[in-house]
Amino acid sequence: MSPSTSPVIHIDPARTISHVDPRIYSGFTEHMGRCIYGGIYEPGEIPTPSQIPNTGFRKDVLDALRELNVPIFRYPGGNFVSSYRWQDGIGPKHLRPRRPELAWLTEESNQFGTDEFMQFCKEMNAEPYICLNMGTGTLEDALAWLEYCNSSANTHYANLRRSNGHPEPYNVKYWSLGNEVWGPWQVGQMESQDYAKKAFQWAKAMKLLDPKIELISCGETGCTDWDRVTLKKLVPVVDYHSIHIYTVSEGNHTVNVMGPAAAEKAIEISKSLIDLAKIEAGMEKQVTVCFDEWNVWDPVRAPGEKGAEEHYDLSDALAVAAWLNVFVRKADIVKIACIAQSVNVISPIITSPKGLFKQTTFYPLKLFATLMQGTSLNVHVASPVYTGKTVPDWVGKLENKTGGEDKLTKYIDVSAVLSDSKDEVRMAIVNRHATEAYAVPIRFGPACECDNGMVKVYEVWSADLKDNNGWDGERVKTVEKDIEWTGEYEVKEHSFQCRFYP
């Protein structure tokens, strides 16, 4: 198709994929930069009324995060966890040791630990998700952490939790078996076979102590030999397989917004690897994808060792919307996804001691988390296709060899859901083209009565792709409007919108 060809969206509510799991809108809090300290937590006296008295939690941050309806928070890392001693972060704060931190080469005060994280999750009405230290940590440490969090028995670590002022178990459901153990930057890096053998034994022991927990294996990008090897061994003992991918812009808007195509292809490959492992194991149990680190992140622009404080623009907001479209379209296999991270660190929220502002990426996150709930629909989109450079480059190479209209690098990127009440179709549309607007016909199947009436539209757009938000104000945010439905919609250049069809 030529770049000037007008796109068409075909949608039929009878063509369902799967229920959209609300857990795909989850978050991530790591001891990195100002995510914890100076982000969600500021112990002691600070010159602002934002702090919740006597807790250290920032009320303004919690209020902003509540707008995103975050169902799960992952903790405490990330790379940080691979040398973390969880025992340092419990008990009287004046007795907690200060330790060198090896992931980001800082110092950890341990003033925020397990009990503070559980209180944070309670404040947020969210479930905790703990990542285990498979670097310097031992299986004994992992079992002790599980006992501290979940046990109601008259045993040492359960009683230690009680003595620290928390009589009832936290009942943490989600536990991951290490973080990016495949990476050379990781303390305790392992080969895939070694990790798989070790994780298998950890999984067995963890489930003996608490059979109700759900375990996540440490995957890579979902499309590597590490994923194949670890899944083959761990499918019998885990419930989810983790994938981590970040996309980068390299200063190019189109490269930026087409980046999530790599994640979509990786998810498809990961699903096949899970199926293969289940076939070889002779098992029918459900194992799905936990995409527990994803975002737009340029480590050159925002180095991790300097806190990774990205300042996002409109292009990045559109890339985040494209990411979320992927998770909705892949609702059959992606059941959990955690944006990295929640505050300050490659985050939708930036704070100072005096307040906060919401980044451009905050607004598509909020729209998806609050509106894109229900059953994912199999939408067919005819659209102009981008054939230029992609990062990683294998996406473009695969796309350019694919025939037909099933390419992942379409300029018009769409996901849709049928509401739980079955009376509303909701669509999320990203026009990834930098300069071209489109009049897009939207053609519904025979079972959908969407021919007349008013349509609610939530639009994220600005004239300049480099517009961002800051202490001087918000140039990019959601605009709500009602329009008369005529059978097509004028999609602005470089824009994102959610629409409701009654």
Secondary structure as GFF3:
##gff-version 3
##sequence-region A 1 502
A	DSSP	beta_strand	8	11	.	.	.	ID=ss1
A	DSSP	beta_strand	16	19	.	.	.	ID=ss2
A	DSSP	three_ten_helix	22	25	.	.	.	ID=ss3
A	DSSP	beta_strand	27	28	.	.	.	ID=ss4
A	DSSP	alpha_helix	59	66	.	.	.	ID=ss5
A	DSSP	beta_strand	72	75	.	.	.	ID=ss6
A	DSSP	three_ten_helix	79	83	.	.	.	ID=ss7
A	DSSP	three_ten_helix	86	89	.	.	.	ID=ss8
A	DSSP	three_ten_helix	93	95	.	.	.	ID=ss9
A	DSSP	beta_strand	99	101	.	.	.	ID=ss10
A	DSSP	beta_strand	106	108	.	.	.	ID=ss11
A	DSSP	alpha_helix	114	124	.	.	.	ID=ss12
A	DSSP	beta_strand	127	131	.	.	.	ID=ss13
A	DSSP	alpha_helix	139	150	.	.	.	ID=ss14
A	DSSP	alpha_helix	156	163	.	.	.	ID=ss15
A	DSSP	beta_strand	174	176	.	.	.	ID=ss16
A	DSSP	alpha_helix	192	209	.	.	.	ID=ss17
A	DSSP	beta_strand	214	217	.	.	.	ID=ss18
A	DSSP	alpha_helix	225	234	.	.	.	ID=ss19
A	DSSP	beta_strand	240	247	.	.	.	ID=ss20
A	DSSP	alpha_helix	253	258	.	.	.	ID=ss21
A	DSSP	alpha_helix	260	281	.	.	.	ID=ss22
A	DSSP	beta_strand	288	296	.	.	.	ID=ss23
A	DSSP	three_ten_helix	304	306	.	.	.	ID=ss24
A	DSSP	alpha_helix	314	329	.	.	.	ID=ss25
A	DSSP	beta_strand	334	339	.	.	.	ID=ss26
A	DSSP	beta_strand	349	352	.	.	.	ID=ss27
A	DSSP	beta_strand	355	358	.	.	.	ID=ss28
A	DSSP	alpha_helix	362	371	.	.	.	ID=ss29
A	DSSP	beta_strand	375	377	.	.	.	ID=ss30
A	DSSP	beta_strand	380	382	.	.	.	ID=ss31
A	DSSP	alpha_helix	393	400	.	.	.	ID=ss32
A	DSSP	beta_strand	412	418	.	.	.	ID=ss33
A	DSSP	beta_strand	425	431	.	.	.	ID=ss34
A	DSSP	beta_strand	438	444	.	.	.	ID=ss35
A	DSSP	beta_strand	454	460	.	.	.	ID=ss36
A	DSSP	beta_strand	469	470	.	.	.	ID=ss37
A	DSSP	beta_strand	473	474	.	.	.	ID=ss38
A	DSSP	beta_strand	478	484	.	.	.	ID=ss39
A	DSSP	beta_strand	488	491	.	.	.	ID=ss40
A	DSSP	beta_strand	495	501	.	.	.	ID=ss41
###
